[in-house]
Amino acid sequence: MTASRRRFIQEFKDELCCEVISTSKPIKDVATAYGVGPETLRNWLVKYREANGGTEEDLTVSERARLKELEREVQELRSVTALPAAGLHPVGSEPEAVVIRRVNVRPRAWI
């Protein structure tokens, strides 16, 4: 018995292509998450870029490396800013103990 081919609507294909492009996630990760073969998604991506313009060739190698570096930095900063909201602090940046003392100050009588 042969397996029937699955068919996907164009909106679904475009959505996956946009996710790969906008998030810079690897094709394999996006394909696995949606139950599509990586080569299939790669083919959709080629067609999507041809139809909508915008290819990775627009960036030089150094620009792509810089982009990856900045994306990594943004991800790191987002994770660091999310930790205090959860009541956690990154290793090495424990908040210093703040000591608050109540001091009773009585006004001195003028001599």
Contacts in CASP RR format, 6 or more apart in sequence:
PFRMAT RR
TARGET T0000
AUTHOR 0000-0000-0000
METHOD contacts of the structure
MODEL  1
MTASRRRFIQEFKDELCCEVISTSKPIKDVATAYGVGPETLRNWLVKYRE
ANGGTEEDLTVSERARLKELEREVQELRSVTALPAAGLHPVGSEPEAVVI
RRVNVRPRAWI
8 36 0 8 1.000
13 44 0 8 1.000
13 48 0 8 1.000
14 48 0 8 1.000
16 30 0 8 1.000
16 31 0 8 1.000
16 34 0 8 1.000
16 36 0 8 1.000
16 41 0 8 1.000
16 44 0 8 1.000
17 41 0 8 1.000
17 44 0 8 1.000
17 45 0 8 1.000
17 48 0 8 1.000
17 49 0 8 1.000
19 25 0 8 1.000
19 30 0 8 1.000
20 27 0 8 1.000
20 30 0 8 1.000
20 41 0 8 1.000
20 45 0 8 1.000
21 45 0 8 1.000
24 67 0 8 1.000
24 68 0 8 1.000
24 71 0 8 1.000
27 38 0 8 1.000
27 41 0 8 1.000
27 42 0 8 1.000
27 45 0 8 1.000
28 38 0 8 1.000
30 41 0 8 1.000
31 37 0 8 1.000
31 38 0 8 1.000
31 40 0 8 1.000
31 41 0 8 1.000
32 38 0 8 1.000
49 55 0 8 1.000
56 64 0 8 1.000
59 67 0 8 1.000
80 90 0 8 1.000
83 89 0 8 1.000
83 90 0 8 1.000
89 95 0 8 1.000
END
